[in-house]
């Protein structure tokens, strides 16, 4: 065991809607300070609501689709350790 840094990456999985979207998209990340073995650090990763929107060319407007968004946190896209949901109701 040696000191090291960890990264927390926040991914969002959008609801199925009008526009086709990827399985999940990276929306934010933060790296910890140098941690000793067994040490913990509380971190905060902010995700701007605007990053959940897409531009609708038909209406010429930015759109936040209604539905359930899954928020996924992990060391990488394939190492998700925490997830939760938000319900967007325009």
N, C-alpha and C positions, 0 to 999 in steps of 0.2 A: 504494500500500500504506500502510495506516494501522493504528495499534494497535486492538485489539478484543478482545472476549470471545467464547468459543465455549461451546456447551452440549452436553453428552453426555447423551442420553436412552436409558434401558434399557427395552426392550420384551420381553415374554415371549409366546411363542406356545405354548399348552398343547396336549397331545395330545388327540385326539378321544376322548371318553369318554361317560359317562352324561349329563352336563350339556352343553348347547350353550354354546359360548364364542365370543367375538369372535375375529377373525383374529389380533390381537395386543393386548396391554394394556400401557400405560405403568406401570412398576413402580418407577422411580427416575430421578433426574436430578441433574446437578451442573453448575455454570457455572465456567469457568476464571477466573483472575485476568485483569487486563488484559494482553494479550500483544502484544509488538511483532511486526512482520512477520517470519516465519520462526522465531519463538520457540516452544518447546514446553513443556508442563507435564504431568506425570504426575498423573492424578486417580484417585480410587476412588469407585465408586458401589456402595453396599450394597443388596442386595435381600433382604428378610426372607422366609424360607421360608413363613411364615404367609400372605404375600401371594399365594402360589400355590394356596391352598386355596379351597374353596367350601363353603357350608353345605348339607348334604343334609337336606331337610325330612322325608324318609321315615325316616331313621335318627336325626334330631335331633343330628347330629354334623358337625364340620368334617372335610373329606376332602381329602387330597392324592392325586390320581390317579396311578397308575403310568403310566410311559411316557416318551417322549422330549420334552423341553421345548426349544424353540429360544430362545436368548438373543440378542437383536438390539440393537446399539448404533449410534446415529447422531445427527445434528444435529436430525432430525425423524423422524416415522413414515414419511416418504417418501424419506428420505435415509439409509438404513442403510449403514454403512461397515464393520461388523464383525459377525460372527455366530458362534455356537458352540452346542453342545448339551450338555444334562445328561440323564442317564438315572436316573429315579426308580424304585426297586424297593422298594416297601414291605415 
